[in-house]
Amino acid sequence: MLLGSYNFSENADRSNDENLLIIDDPGLAKRYLDEFYRVREAARRG
């Protein structure tokens, strides 16, 4: 799983200060996604 502000563009690669986090543990990635979807659903409900 990759997440962060990096947009895979030339500016991101050469000019901007970007961040990128690589999560290579499947269990941790699942926990992150579960929380992301939970928060997103709560925001949609208002």
HURARA-V370778 format. One line per field, one symbol per residue. phi: phi as a letter, one per 20 degrees, with the letter a starting at -180 (. if undefined). burial: 1 if it has 24 or more other C-alpha atoms within 12 Angstrom, else 0. A space follows every 50 residues. Layout:
phi: ???
burial: ???
//
This chain:
phi: .dbqefdlcffffddeedcbddddegfffffffgfgfffffffffn
burial: 0000000000000000000000000000000000000000000000
//
